[in-house]
Amino acid sequence: MIQKKIIKKHPLAIRWFHWINFPVLGVMIWSGLLIYWANDVYKIGFGSTTLLKFFPTSFYEVFKIPYRLSEGMAYHFLFMWLFFLNGIAYVLYTIFSGEWKLLMPNRKSFKEAWQVLLHDLHIRKSKPPQGKYNAAQRIAYSAIILMGIGSIISGLAIYKPVQLLWLCNLLGGYKMARIFHFALTIGYVLFFMVHLMQVILAGWNNFRAMVTGFEVKKQIKDTGNVSEIPDAE
């Protein structure tokens, strides 16, 4: 007989920090584009040859980005504080609640993360060790915290390059601080894309757990023995 069991997974605080951070970071990226338009110097290439430019004029026109520099700065500097406070609250919560033990990678994480990747690509059939978070998730979630710290530091350096000259110099000067800030933004976009793909692959049960805090596990009960049915891939 198949039974369903409701299991608590994500505490309220983790869910709140997650859902607050998602739109805040989205506004930060959008407003950052409005600012970047005024000095869009970055490209991939060599010498005078450009292989890829961030971003083409058509991109700016489609999303109505040109001539909105002051608007972008106003939104960016406002939501910067929301991003900062939410991040600080999240880190403090994980420390004092003990959640950090579930999030921090260990010495086996990089090997197991490779196994997770092979499983997701359907090259490896069996699932690697899986706790509340798998090895790839622990590495990714720990990295995103470091990226957040890097964004705040580099953002302050380019926001107040004169007042915080020491910080700007620590990052290699204004230009290097801006490159660092821009590279982290690209990292967030890539993280979003991979994260959304993983959510889709994991299915509704995983998404529901981040909304309600609970997930539903199916179990087979046979003559007193209970065995769990693996989640559908």
N, C-alpha and C positions, 0 to 999 in steps of 0.2 A: 504494500500500500504506500502511495506517495503522499507525504505530508509536507506542509510548508511551515517553515520556522522563521520568525522575524528576529533578526540579530542586530544589535546596536553597533554602528560602525564609526560614524563621525560625530563628535560632540558639537554642540551648538556654536561654540566660539570659533572652531575651525571653519564651519560652514559660513558664518557671518564674515570672517576675514576673507574667505575665498570669494564670496559673492560681492563684497564691497570692492575688493581689489580689481575684479574683472572690469567693471565699467570705468573705474577711476583710471586704470592703466590705459584703457581704450581712449579716453578723453586726452590723456597725456600724449599718446602717440599721434592722435588727430591734430591736436594743437601744436605739437612739435613739427608736423608737416607744414602748418601755416607759417611757422617761424623759419623753417629750413628753406622755404621758397625764396626768401630774401637773399640768400647766399648759398645757392645749391652747387657747391664746388666739387662734391665727391663723385668719383667715377672709378671704374675698374679698367685698367689699361696700362700702357707703358709708353713713356715719352710723350709724343704728340698724338699717339693712337689711342682712341677710346673704344673699348669693347662694350662697356655698359655704363650708362649714366643714370644716377639717381636724381631726379626722375624726369622723363620726357615732358615737353610742354603740353602735350595732349593729356597727360595724366593730371596735371594741374588744372587744366581747363574743364575736364569732365567733373572733377570734384570741387570746382569753384574755389580753388585755393589762393590764386593771386590776389595781392593787395589786401591781405587780411593779417598783416604782421602784428599790429597792435592787439587785435582780437586774440590771436594765437598766444601772444605773450601773457595777456590777462588770464586766459584760461589755464595756461601752462603753470604759471606761478601760483595760482589759487589751488589747483588740484595737486600740485607738488606737495603741499602740506598735508593734504588728505592721504596721499600715497605714503608719505613719510610716517605719519601718525599711525596709520593702519599697519604698516610694516613693523614699526616698533612694538605695537600691541601684540601682533602675531608672534614675533620672536620672543617677547617676554612670556606670553602664554605657553609656548612650546617648552620654554625652560622650566617654568614653575609647575607646569602640569605633568612634566615628564614625557610629553609627546615627542620631544627631540630624540628620545631613544628609538622611536619607530621610524624617524625621518632621516637620521644621520647614516651615511654609508659606512660599511665596515670593510675589512680587508678583502672580503670575498665579493664585494658588490660589483666591481668592474668586470670580473669574470662572469658573474651571474647576469649582469646587464647585457652582456654579449649573447648569453643564452636566451634572454627575453627577446632580444632583437631577432634572433634566428627563429624563435617560436612565432613571433608576430609576422614574419615573412613566410611562414609555413615551410621553413626548411627543417626545423626541429619539431618533432611531433609532441614530445612530452613537455609539460610545463616546468620551468625552473622553480626553485624554492619560492614560495609566495606567502608572505605574512599579510599584515594590513596593507603594506605597500611593497611592491617588488623592488628589486635592486635598481632597475632603470628609473623608477619613480623616486626612490630615495636620492639618487644622484641628481636627477633633474630638479627636485624640490629644494635640495640643499644649494644647488647652483643658482636657482632663481633668487634665493635670499642674498647670496653674494653679489649677484647682478644688481639687485635693488640697492645695496649699499654703494656699489660702484656708480649707479645712476645718481644717487643723492650727492655723492662727493664730487663727481664730475659736473653735475648740474649746478651746484653751488659755485664751483670754480669758474664756470663760464657766465653765470648770472652776476657774480660780483668779482670780476677779475682784479680789480684794484683793491678793494677792501680785503679780499682773501687772496692776495698776491702769493703768499706762502703756499697756499693750497694749490693754486694754479701752477706755480713753479714745481711743486712736488709731482704733478702729473705731466711735467715736461713742457709747460707753457700753455697758452690759450688754445693754440691750434691742436695740440695733442689732446688736451682735455675735451675739445669739441669732437674730435675723431673718436675718442674713447666713448663719449656719450652717444654718438650716432651708432657706433658698432653695437653697443648694448641694446639700443632700440631695435636694430635688425635682429638681434638675438631674441628679444621679446616676441617679435612677429613670428619667428621660426618656432619658438616655444608654443605659442598659441596654436599654430597650424598643426604641430605634432600632437599637442594636448587634445585638441578637438578630434583629431583622427583616432586617438586612443580611446576617447570617450565613446565615439561611435562604434568602434570595434568591441569595446567592453560591454556595450548593450545598455538597455534601459535600467536594469537592476543597479548598476554602478552609478548612473546618473541620479537615480532616485535616492540613493544613499547620501549623495552630496546635498540633496534638497531637504530630505526628511530626517536624515541621520541614521536611517535603518535600511537594511537590505533583506531580501527574502531568499532563503536557502531552501531548496527542495531536497527532501530526504526520503529514502526508501526504508520503511519499517517492515521487517520480516522476522517473525517468531522471536521478537524481543531484541533483535539486532538492528541497529540503525546505521545506514551508510549514506553519505552525502552524494548528491548528483552534481557533477561538475557543471559550472555555468556554460551555457551555449556560447560557442565561438562566434 
